[in-house]
Amino acid sequence: MENYIRVIGGGLAGCEATYQIAKRGIKVKLYEMKPSLFSPAHSNSNLAEIVCSNSFKSNAITNACGLLKEELRMLDSLLIKCADKAAIPAGQALAVDREKFSELVTEEIEKLDNVEIIREEFNSSLEKDKCITIIATGPLTSKKMERQISNLTGEDKLYFYDAAAPIVEKDSINMDIAFFGDRYGKEGDNSYINLPFNEEEYKKFYNELINAEVVTLHEFEKREIFEGCMPIEIMAKRGEDTIRFGPLKPVGFIDPRTGKKPYALVQLRQDNEMATLYNLVGFQTNLKFGEQKRVFSLIPGLENAEFVKYGVMHRNTFINSPVLLNSTFNLKNKPNIFFAGQITGVEGYVESIASGLFAGINATKIFSNVKLLEFPEETVIGALSKYISTQNNRFQPMNANFGILPPLEEKIKDKQERYKKMADRSLINITKILQKG
């Protein structure tokens, strides 16, 4: 075994992993292909470059991403410290000066004595390599690394998601309107929740849907997006009845409230093992997030829905983590190889940082030949690791949300009070881990 750990990718996850390894006294070789090679979305040579929003979302611990940031602060995350230092006014959210943030991260990594930054694309073969390696090449992984990862995983290609539908918390669905069951009276099947429209409700929803604002895609995304699926709003623009005879067809259903067939119907499909999350079937969309909340809340039963994930349509590269990875972020069939960041199926800046921290710590555990660390699923970092490593035939990237954490033993109706108790439970678990060393 080499006397160092290799990290491939100098983004958020790779930099956090590098810091966690280096602070434990182990040498790191960090490969970053910039500036010799840039992805279509990157433009400067700094590490941890932010290319989309400058928001790290809420700081409140009653928000799952805010709680995750607090977990990371307790666990000595370098990148969250840099984000706090680069913060700009944004109310309860943590927003950063993106240039200052990446400069701070770059400075901190460069001054670590046991870190060597290699500014070139990684070209060696990993298949028979014994070096402990963390692959954190991000959602725009280069073609060479895609081939490497395909060879490592035995998958013909990496998963590209062109479109993902919104996901809501089950507890926020109005079950006075919604009902369980599949088509033609298959009651008792709790994998689907059905939301029936009358004609007036449908026409109001339809008009708002076809006039809602959409996201502007990058040119490199436009070439790939619409080949395998059709956004619900594009389909709707083909005619008022198009989606009513497509993904919203009411055939085989009776609305229990009226005893009649609905005019149209939206199905929600169970999305996680605990049945706390449901996705909107057929609702792949390119609408802006605020528009999704506004328009999809017009669906009967979703008027007070909590959206844990909005629909997205953009190019992304991720591995089939539920099949390939342990909950400790390393490959099941080659445990010296770890993955971190959005390539694992965690979605978002803070989530990527968390996976880098987790993978970095566990890479040092293998290096030192000691038991790997597992975070309890009652923590956000633990729940994310469980989500990406639990069998799921419809696996799609996931961001931090309370829906992936185990419910409390007690039923608490007030959402903020419930989230506060879940946050307290999480931080107690993190404290216990820190006390164990």
C-alpha positions as CSV (number, residue, x, y, z in Angstrom):
1,M,0.0,0.0,0.0
2,E,1.2,3.5,-0.8
3,N,2.2,5.9,2.0
4,Y,-0.4,8.4,0.8
5,I,-4.1,8.7,0.0
6,R,-5.1,9.9,-3.5
7,V,-8.0,12.3,-4.1
8,I,-9.2,12.8,-7.6
9,G,-11.1,16.1,-8.0
10,G,-10.6,19.5,-6.4
11,G,-14.2,20.5,-6.0
12,L,-16.2,20.8,-2.7
13,A,-16.1,17.1,-1.9
14,G,-12.5,16.5,-2.9
15,C,-11.2,19.5,-0.9
16,E,-13.1,18.5,2.2
17,A,-11.8,14.9,1.9
18,T,-8.3,16.2,1.4
19,Y,-8.5,18.3,4.6
20,Q,-9.9,15.5,6.7
21,I,-7.1,13.2,5.6
22,A,-4.3,15.7,6.0
23,K,-5.4,16.9,9.5
24,R,-5.0,13.3,10.6
25,G,-1.4,13.3,9.6
26,I,-1.6,11.3,6.4
27,K,-0.1,12.5,3.1
28,V,-2.5,13.4,0.3
29,K,-2.0,13.6,-3.5
30,L,-4.8,15.8,-4.8
31,Y,-5.4,15.7,-8.6
32,E,-7.2,18.7,-10.1
33,M,-7.4,18.9,-13.9
34,K,-7.8,22.7,-14.0
35,P,-6.2,24.7,-15.5
36,S,-5.0,22.3,-18.1
37,L,-8.6,21.1,-18.7
38,F,-11.9,22.7,-17.9
39,S,-15.3,21.2,-17.8
40,P,-18.0,23.1,-19.8
41,A,-19.2,24.8,-16.5
42,H,-15.9,25.8,-14.9
43,S,-13.9,29.0,-15.6
44,N,-11.2,29.7,-13.1
45,S,-8.2,27.8,-11.6
46,N,-9.2,27.9,-7.9
47,L,-10.2,24.8,-6.0
48,A,-13.8,24.4,-4.8
49,E,-15.2,26.6,-7.6
50,I,-18.9,27.3,-7.3
51,V,-20.6,27.4,-10.7
52,C,-24.3,27.7,-9.9
53,S,-26.0,29.5,-7.0
54,N,-23.9,31.1,-4.3
55,S,-26.3,29.9,-1.6
56,F,-25.6,27.1,0.8
57,K,-29.2,27.3,1.9
58,S,-30.7,27.9,5.4
59,N,-28.6,28.0,8.6
60,A,-31.6,27.2,10.7
61,I,-31.4,23.7,12.3
62,T,-35.2,23.3,11.7
63,N,-34.1,23.1,8.0
64,A,-32.4,19.8,7.1
65,C,-29.6,21.5,5.2
66,G,-29.1,23.9,8.1
67,L,-28.9,20.9,10.4
68,L,-26.4,19.2,8.1
69,K,-24.2,22.4,8.2
70,E,-24.4,22.3,12.0
71,E,-23.3,18.6,12.0
72,L,-20.4,19.6,9.8
73,R,-19.4,22.5,12.0
74,M,-19.2,20.1,14.9
75,L,-17.2,17.7,12.8
76,D,-14.6,20.4,11.9
77,S,-15.5,20.8,8.2
78,L,-13.0,23.1,6.5
79,L,-15.4,24.1,3.7
80,I,-18.2,25.1,6.0
81,K,-15.6,27.2,8.0
82,C,-14.6,28.9,4.7
83,A,-18.2,29.4,3.8
84,D,-18.9,31.1,7.1
85,K,-15.9,33.4,6.6
86,A,-17.0,34.3,3.0
87,A,-20.6,34.8,4.1
88,I,-22.6,37.8,2.7
89,P,-26.0,39.0,4.0
90,A,-28.8,36.6,3.0
91,G,-31.2,36.5,6.0
92,Q,-31.3,33.0,7.5
93,A,-29.5,31.5,4.6
94,L,-25.7,31.1,4.3
95,A,-24.8,32.8,1.0
96,V,-21.2,33.4,0.1
97,D,-19.0,35.6,-2.0
98,R,-18.1,32.8,-4.5
99,E,-14.7,34.2,-5.4
100,K,-13.7,34.7,-1.8
101,F,-14.9,31.3,-0.8
102,S,-12.9,29.4,-3.4
103,E,-9.9,31.5,-2.7
104,L,-10.1,30.7,1.0
105,V,-10.4,27.0,0.3
106,T,-7.5,27.1,-2.1
107,E,-5.3,28.9,0.4
108,E,-6.1,26.5,3.2
109,I,-5.4,23.4,1.1
110,E,-2.2,24.9,-0.4
111,K,-0.7,25.6,3.0
112,L,-1.1,22.0,4.3
113,D,2.4,20.6,4.4
114,N,1.3,17.0,3.7
115,V,-0.8,17.8,0.6
116,E,0.6,17.7,-2.9
117,I,-1.7,19.3,-5.5
118,I,-1.1,17.8,-9.0
119,R,-2.6,20.1,-11.6
120,E,-3.4,17.6,-14.4
121,E,-6.0,15.1,-15.3
122,F,-5.6,11.8,-13.6
123,N,-4.4,9.3,-16.2
124,S,-3.3,6.1,-14.4
125,S,-5.4,2.9,-14.3
126,L,-7.3,2.3,-11.0
127,E,-8.5,-1.2,-11.8
128,K,-5.6,-3.0,-10.2
129,D,-4.3,-0.1,-8.2
130,K,-3.9,-0.7,-4.4
131,C,-3.7,2.9,-3.4
132,I,-6.6,4.2,-1.3
133,T,-8.4,6.6,-3.6
134,I,-11.3,9.0,-3.4
135,I,-13.0,9.8,-6.7
136,A,-14.7,13.2,-6.4
137,T,-14.9,14.2,-10.0
138,G,-18.4,15.8,-9.8
139,P,-21.4,15.9,-12.1
140,L,-19.3,16.9,-15.1
141,T,-16.8,14.1,-14.9
142,S,-14.4,14.0,-17.9
143,K,-14.6,11.3,-20.6
144,K,-11.4,9.7,-19.5
145,M,-12.6,9.4,-15.9
146,E,-16.0,8.1,-17.0
147,R,-14.2,5.2,-18.8
148,Q,-12.1,4.6,-15.7
149,I,-15.2,4.5,-13.5
150,S,-17.1,2.3,-15.9
151,N,-14.2,-0.2,-15.8
152,L,-14.1,0.0,-12.0
153,T,-17.8,-0.5,-11.5
154,G,-18.5,-2.9,-14.3
155,E,-21.3,-0.7,-15.4
156,D,-21.6,0.0,-19.2
157,K,-22.0,3.7,-18.6
158,L,-22.6,6.1,-15.8
159,Y,-26.1,7.1,-15.1
160,F,-27.2,10.3,-16.7
161,Y,-30.3,11.8,-15.4
162,D,-32.0,14.1,-17.8
163,A,-35.1,14.6,-15.7
164,A,-36.3,13.9,-12.2
165,A,-39.8,14.6,-10.8
166,P,-40.5,16.5,-7.6
167,I,-40.7,14.6,-4.3
168,V,-43.0,15.5,-1.4
169,E,-43.2,14.5,2.3
170,K,-46.1,12.0,2.8
171,D,-47.1,13.7,6.0
172,S,-47.8,17.0,4.1
173,I,-50.3,15.4,1.6
174,N,-53.9,16.1,2.3
175,M,-55.3,12.6,2.8
176,D,-58.9,14.0,3.0
177,I,-58.6,14.4,-0.8
178,A,-55.9,11.8,-1.7
179,F,-56.4,8.1,-1.6
180,F,-54.2,5.0,-1.8
181,G,-54.5,2.3,-4.5
182,D,-53.6,1.4,-8.1
183,R,-55.8,1.4,-11.1
184,Y,-59.0,-0.7,-11.2
185,G,-59.6,-0.8,-7.5
186,K,-56.4,-2.3,-6.2
187,E,-56.8,-1.0,-2.7
188,G,-54.3,-1.8,0.0
189,D,-51.4,-1.0,-2.3
190,N,-49.7,1.8,-0.4
191,S,-47.0,2.4,-3.0
192,Y,-49.3,4.8,-4.9
193,I,-51.2,7.8,-3.6
194,N,-53.8,9.3,-6.0
195,L,-54.8,13.0,-6.3
196,P,-58.1,13.5,-8.3
197,F,-59.0,16.6,-10.2
198,N,-62.5,17.9,-11.2
199,E,-62.7,19.7,-14.5
200,E,-62.5,23.2,-12.9
201,E,-59.4,22.3,-10.8
202,Y,-57.7,20.7,-13.8
203,K,-58.2,23.7,-16.2
204,K,-56.9,26.1,-13.6
205,F,-53.8,23.9,-13.0
206,Y,-53.3,23.4,-16.8
207,N,-53.3,27.2,-17.6
208,E,-50.8,27.9,-14.8
209,L,-48.6,25.0,-15.9
210,I,-48.3,26.1,-19.6
211,N,-47.6,29.7,-18.6
212,A,-45.0,29.1,-15.8
213,E,-41.4,30.2,-16.1
214,V,-38.8,27.6,-17.0
215,V,-35.0,27.3,-16.3
216,T,-32.6,28.3,-19.1
217,L,-30.3,25.4,-19.8
218,H,-26.6,25.5,-20.6
219,E,-25.9,24.8,-24.3
220,F,-24.1,21.6,-23.5
221,E,-27.2,20.4,-21.7
222,K,-29.6,21.2,-24.4
223,R,-28.0,18.6,-26.7
224,E,-28.9,15.8,-24.3
225,I,-31.9,16.7,-22.2
226,F,-35.0,15.9,-24.3
227,E,-33.8,12.7,-26.0
228,G,-35.2,10.3,-23.4
229,C,-38.1,12.2,-21.7
230,M,-40.5,15.1,-22.2
231,P,-41.0,17.8,-19.6
232,I,-44.6,17.9,-18.3
233,E,-45.0,21.6,-19.3
234,I,-43.8,20.9,-22.9
235,M,-46.2,17.9,-23.2
236,A,-49.0,20.1,-21.8
237,K,-48.5,22.8,-24.5
238,R,-49.4,20.3,-27.2
239,G,-53.0,20.6,-26.1
240,E,-55.3,20.8,-23.1
241,D,-56.1,17.1,-23.1
242,T,-52.6,15.8,-23.9
243,I,-51.5,15.2,-20.3
244,R,-55.0,14.2,-19.3
245,F,-54.7,11.3,-21.7
246,G,-51.1,10.7,-20.7
247,P,-49.5,10.8,-17.2
248,L,-52.7,12.3,-15.7
249,K,-55.1,9.9,-17.2
250,P,-57.9,8.9,-14.7
251,V,-58.7,5.5,-16.3
252,G,-59.4,2.8,-13.7
253,F,-60.0,5.2,-10.7
254,I,-63.0,6.2,-8.7
255,D,-62.8,9.3,-6.5
256,P,-64.0,8.0,-3.1
257,R,-65.5,11.4,-2.3
258,T,-67.8,11.5,-5.3
259,G,-68.1,7.9,-6.4
260,K,-67.2,9.0,-9.9
261,K,-64.2,8.8,-12.2
262,P,-62.0,12.0,-11.8
263,Y,-61.6,14.4,-14.7
264,A,-57.8,13.9,-14.3
265,L,-55.5,12.3,-11.7
266,V,-52.0,12.6,-10.5
267,Q,-50.3,9.6,-9.0
268,L,-47.6,9.8,-6.4
269,R,-45.2,6.8,-6.1
270,Q,-43.4,5.7,-2.9
271,D,-39.8,6.9,-3.2
272,N,-38.0,5.6,-0.1
273,E,-38.0,2.4,2.0
274,M,-39.7,4.1,5.0
275,A,-42.5,5.4,2.8
276,T,-42.1,8.9,4.1
277,L,-41.4,10.4,0.6
278,Y,-43.5,10.2,-2.6
279,N,-42.6,11.4,-6.1
280,L,-45.0,12.9,-8.7
281,V,-45.2,10.3,-11.4
282,G,-44.6,11.7,-14.9
283,F,-43.7,15.2,-13.6
284,Q,-40.3,15.6,-15.1
285,T,-40.0,19.3,-15.4
286,N,-37.8,22.2,-16.3
287,L,-39.9,24.8,-14.3
288,K,-38.1,27.1,-11.9
289,F,-38.3,25.9,-8.3
290,G,-40.5,28.7,-7.2
291,E,-42.9,28.0,-10.1
292,Q,-43.0,24.3,-9.2
293,K,-44.1,25.1,-5.7
294,R,-46.7,27.6,-6.9
295,V,-48.1,25.5,-9.8
296,F,-47.9,22.0,-8.3
297,S,-49.5,23.2,-5.1
298,L,-52.6,23.6,-7.2
299,I,-52.9,19.8,-7.5
300,P,-55.7,18.8,-5.1
301,G,-54.1,17.3,-2.0
302,L,-50.8,19.1,-2.5
303,E,-52.0,22.6,-1.4
304,N,-49.8,22.4,1.7
305,A,-47.2,20.0,0.4
306,E,-43.6,20.1,1.6
307,F,-41.4,19.6,-1.4
308,V,-38.1,18.0,-0.3
309,K,-36.8,17.9,-3.8
310,Y,-37.9,19.9,-6.9
311,G,-37.9,18.5,-10.3
312,V,-34.7,19.1,-12.3
313,M,-33.5,18.7,-15.9
314,H,-29.8,19.0,-16.4
315,R,-26.8,16.9,-17.3
316,N,-25.5,15.0,-14.3
317,T,-23.2,12.1,-13.9
318,F,-23.6,9.7,-11.0
319,I,-23.0,6.0,-10.3
320,N,-25.5,3.4,-9.3
321,S,-24.6,3.9,-5.7
322,P,-27.3,1.6,-4.1
323,V,-25.7,-1.3,-6.0
324,L,-22.1,-0.3,-5.9
325,L,-21.4,1.5,-2.6
326,N,-21.4,0.7,1.1
327,S,-22.9,3.3,3.4
328,T,-19.3,4.2,4.2
329,F,-18.9,5.6,0.6
330,N,-16.5,2.9,-0.7
331,L,-17.0,0.3,-3.4
332,K,-18.3,-3.1,-2.2
333,N,-16.1,-5.0,-4.5
334,K,-13.0,-2.7,-4.2
335,P,-13.1,-1.1,-0.7
336,N,-9.9,0.9,-1.2
337,I,-11.8,3.0,-3.7
338,F,-14.2,5.7,-2.3
339,F,-16.6,8.0,-4.1
340,A,-17.6,11.4,-2.8
341,G,-19.7,14.4,-4.0
342,Q,-22.5,14.5,-6.5
343,I,-21.2,11.5,-8.4
344,T,-22.5,9.4,-5.5
345,G,-26.1,10.7,-5.8
346,V,-26.0,13.3,-3.0
347,E,-27.3,16.6,-4.4
348,G,-26.2,20.1,-3.3
349,Y,-23.2,21.9,-2.1
350,V,-23.5,21.0,1.6
351,E,-24.4,17.4,0.8
352,S,-21.3,17.1,-1.4
353,I,-19.1,18.5,1.4
354,A,-20.6,16.1,3.9
355,S,-19.9,13.1,1.6
356,G,-16.3,14.3,1.2
357,L,-15.9,14.6,4.9
358,F,-17.3,11.1,5.4
359,A,-15.2,9.5,2.7
360,G,-12.1,11.3,3.9
361,I,-12.5,10.1,7.4
362,N,-13.1,6.5,6.3
363,A,-10.2,6.6,3.9
364,T,-7.9,7.3,6.9
365,K,-9.6,4.4,8.7
366,I,-8.7,1.9,6.0
367,F,-5.2,3.5,5.8
368,S,-4.8,2.9,9.5
369,N,-6.5,-0.5,9.4
370,V,-9.2,0.3,11.9
371,K,-13.0,0.0,11.8
372,L,-14.8,2.3,9.5
373,L,-17.0,5.0,10.9
374,E,-20.8,4.9,10.3
375,F,-23.0,7.8,11.2
376,P,-26.4,6.9,12.7
377,E,-29.4,7.4,10.3
378,E,-30.8,9.8,12.9
379,T,-28.2,12.3,11.6
380,V,-28.6,14.0,8.2
381,I,-25.1,12.8,7.2
382,G,-26.0,9.3,8.2
383,A,-29.4,9.4,6.5
384,L,-27.9,10.6,3.3
385,S,-25.3,7.8,3.3
386,K,-28.1,5.2,4.0
387,Y,-30.2,6.7,1.1
388,I,-27.5,6.4,-1.5
389,S,-26.5,2.9,-0.4
390,T,-30.0,1.3,0.0
391,Q,-31.5,-0.7,-2.9
392,N,-33.7,1.5,-5.0
393,N,-34.7,0.6,-8.6
394,R,-35.6,4.2,-9.3
395,F,-32.5,5.8,-7.7
396,Q,-32.1,9.5,-8.3
397,P,-29.9,12.1,-6.6
398,M,-31.2,13.4,-3.2
399,N,-30.6,16.5,-1.2
400,A,-30.8,16.8,2.6
401,N,-34.3,16.7,3.9
402,F,-36.1,15.5,7.0
403,G,-38.1,12.9,5.0
404,I,-35.0,10.6,4.8
405,L,-34.5,10.6,8.6
406,P,-36.4,8.0,10.7
407,P,-39.6,9.5,12.2
408,L,-39.7,10.4,15.9
409,E,-41.3,7.9,18.2
410,E,-43.8,10.5,19.3
411,K,-46.3,12.1,16.9
412,I,-45.8,15.9,16.8
413,K,-48.2,17.8,14.6
414,D,-46.4,21.1,14.6
415,K,-43.8,20.9,11.8
416,Q,-41.2,23.3,13.4
417,E,-41.4,21.6,16.8
418,R,-41.1,18.2,15.1
419,Y,-38.0,19.3,13.1
420,K,-36.5,20.9,16.2
421,K,-36.7,17.6,18.1
422,M,-35.3,15.7,15.1
423,A,-32.4,18.2,15.0
424,D,-31.8,17.8,18.8
425,R,-31.7,14.0,18.3
426,S,-29.2,14.4,15.5
427,L,-26.8,16.7,17.3
428,I,-26.9,14.4,20.4
429,N,-25.7,11.6,18.1
430,I,-22.9,13.7,16.6
431,T,-21.8,14.6,20.2
432,K,-21.6,10.9,21.1
433,I,-19.5,10.2,18.0
434,L,-17.1,13.0,18.9
435,Q,-16.9,11.8,22.5
436,K,-15.8,8.3,21.3
437,G,-13.0,10.0,19.2
